[in-house]
Amino acid sequence: MKKKLHTFFKGITLLSLSILFFNNGFSQTVHKEYIDGQIWFQLKADQYVEHTISQDGKVKPDLNKMKLSSFPYLRDVFTAHSIVRVHKPAPRAYGSDALMRTYHIEFADINNIDQFIAELEESGKVVYAEKVPLMTIDVVPNDPFHASQMWGVNQN
């Protein structure tokens, strides 16, 4: 009986520690209000983005994962940080010139995010660079039917 109780408490302790470490692994580590390792930046209107041209002569960029070579004027800034991905957050915002020049960078060098932003702005090629805010749910609606009778959602 004593051995079973010891094994039970050992399991509970191991489970508690696992949950603690698992939750800590997914928490924001640098800035609580921003997503670690992510920046939005907007290119100035006079800056171009290089795209590869397919064999049929059409430009077909992969806007979900752009090549770093598409931004040759930012090569020095990009190589100083471990870039994982560059993409357009709003690839079909054709009505907004500003959104068409806005890009989202994901990088591994999360501890130097402020330095990375400063380097982008000092390059003279971007209008702005900023951290990507962490979106959270702050308030639960006070509608008593919120969970049971959502408007426009089929309850099948």
C-alpha positions as CSV (number, residue, x, y, z in Angstrom):
1,M,0.0,0.0,0.0
2,K,2.8,2.4,0.9
3,K,4.6,1.7,-2.4
4,K,1.4,2.4,-4.4
5,L,0.9,5.7,-2.5
6,H,4.5,6.6,-3.2
7,T,4.1,5.8,-6.9
8,F,0.9,7.9,-7.0
9,F,2.5,11.0,-5.5
10,K,5.5,10.6,-7.7
11,G,3.3,10.5,-10.7
12,I,1.4,13.6,-9.5
13,T,4.6,15.5,-8.9
14,L,6.0,14.5,-12.4
15,L,2.7,15.6,-14.0
16,S,2.8,18.9,-12.2
17,L,6.4,19.6,-13.2
18,S,5.6,18.6,-16.8
19,I,2.7,21.0,-17.0
20,L,4.8,23.8,-15.4
21,F,7.6,23.3,-18.0
22,F,5.2,22.9,-20.9
23,N,3.4,26.2,-20.1
24,N,6.7,28.0,-19.5
25,G,7.9,26.9,-23.0
26,F,5.0,28.6,-24.7
27,S,5.1,31.9,-22.8
28,Q,6.3,35.2,-24.0
29,T,9.9,35.6,-22.9
30,V,11.0,39.0,-24.0
31,H,8.0,41.3,-24.1
32,K,4.7,40.3,-22.5
33,E,2.5,42.3,-24.8
34,Y,4.2,41.3,-28.1
35,I,4.9,38.1,-30.0
36,D,8.5,37.1,-29.6
37,G,10.6,37.2,-32.8
38,Q,8.1,38.9,-35.0
39,I,8.1,42.4,-36.6
40,W,5.9,44.3,-39.1
41,F,7.6,46.8,-41.3
42,Q,6.5,49.0,-44.2
43,L,8.8,49.8,-47.1
44,K,9.0,53.3,-48.4
45,A,7.1,53.9,-51.7
46,D,10.3,54.2,-53.7
47,Q,11.6,50.8,-52.7
48,Y,11.0,47.8,-54.9
49,V,10.8,44.1,-54.2
50,E,12.5,41.7,-56.5
51,H,10.4,38.7,-57.7
52,T,11.4,35.8,-59.8
53,I,9.8,35.4,-63.2
54,S,8.5,32.0,-64.3
55,Q,9.3,30.5,-67.7
56,D,6.1,31.8,-69.2
57,G,7.2,35.3,-68.2
58,K,4.7,35.8,-65.4
59,V,5.6,37.1,-61.9
60,K,4.4,34.5,-59.4
61,P,5.8,35.3,-56.0
62,D,5.1,33.1,-53.0
63,L,3.8,35.8,-50.7
64,N,3.5,33.4,-47.8
65,K,7.3,32.8,-47.7
66,M,9.3,35.4,-49.6
67,K,13.0,35.0,-50.4
68,L,15.3,37.3,-48.5
69,S,17.0,38.1,-51.8
70,S,13.8,40.0,-52.7
71,F,15.0,42.7,-50.5
72,P,18.7,43.3,-51.6
73,Y,18.8,46.7,-49.9
74,L,18.1,45.1,-46.5
75,R,20.5,42.2,-46.9
76,D,22.9,43.4,-44.2
77,V,20.1,43.9,-41.7
78,F,18.6,40.5,-42.5
79,T,21.8,38.6,-42.3
80,A,22.6,40.1,-38.8
81,H,19.5,38.3,-37.4
82,S,18.3,34.8,-37.9
83,I,15.4,35.3,-40.2
84,V,13.0,32.4,-40.4
85,R,10.3,33.8,-42.7
86,V,9.2,37.0,-44.5
87,H,5.7,37.3,-45.8
88,K,2.9,39.8,-46.5
89,P,0.3,39.9,-43.8
90,A,-2.3,41.2,-46.2
91,P,-1.3,39.9,-49.7
92,R,-4.6,40.9,-51.3
93,A,-5.1,44.4,-50.0
94,Y,-5.0,45.9,-53.5
95,G,-6.9,49.0,-52.4
96,S,-4.2,50.1,-50.0
97,D,-0.7,51.0,-51.2
98,A,0.5,51.1,-47.6
99,L,-0.6,47.5,-46.9
100,M,0.8,46.3,-50.1
101,R,4.2,47.5,-48.9
102,T,3.8,46.0,-45.4
103,Y,5.7,42.8,-44.5
104,H,5.9,40.5,-41.5
105,I,9.2,39.1,-40.4
106,E,9.7,36.0,-38.2
107,F,13.2,35.6,-36.7
108,A,15.0,33.5,-34.1
109,D,17.1,36.3,-32.5
110,I,14.2,37.2,-30.2
111,N,16.4,38.9,-27.6
112,N,17.6,41.6,-30.0
113,I,14.2,42.7,-31.3
114,D,14.7,46.4,-30.4
115,Q,18.1,46.4,-32.1
116,F,16.6,44.8,-35.2
117,I,13.8,47.4,-35.3
118,A,16.4,50.2,-35.0
119,E,18.5,48.7,-37.8
120,L,15.5,48.5,-40.1
121,E,14.6,52.1,-39.4
122,E,18.2,53.3,-39.7
123,S,18.5,51.7,-43.2
124,G,16.4,54.5,-44.6
125,K,14.3,52.0,-46.6
126,V,11.4,51.5,-44.3
127,V,8.6,53.9,-43.2
128,Y,8.3,52.1,-39.8
129,A,9.1,48.8,-38.1
130,E,7.3,47.6,-35.0
131,K,6.7,44.6,-32.8
132,V,3.7,42.4,-33.6
133,P,1.2,42.8,-30.7
134,L,0.0,39.7,-28.9
135,M,-3.7,39.4,-29.2
136,T,-5.5,38.1,-26.1
137,I,-9.1,37.8,-25.0
138,D,-9.6,40.3,-22.2
139,V,-13.4,40.3,-21.7
140,V,-16.0,37.6,-22.0
141,P,-19.3,38.9,-23.4
142,N,-22.0,39.4,-20.8
143,D,-24.7,38.0,-23.1
144,P,-26.2,34.9,-21.3
145,F,-26.9,33.3,-24.7
146,H,-23.4,33.8,-26.0
147,A,-22.3,30.2,-25.8
148,S,-25.6,28.5,-26.4
149,Q,-27.4,30.6,-29.1
150,M,-24.7,32.3,-31.2
151,W,-26.4,34.2,-34.0
152,G,-25.7,32.9,-37.5
153,V,-24.0,29.7,-36.3
154,N,-25.7,26.4,-37.0
155,Q,-26.1,24.3,-33.9
156,N,-26.0,20.9,-35.8
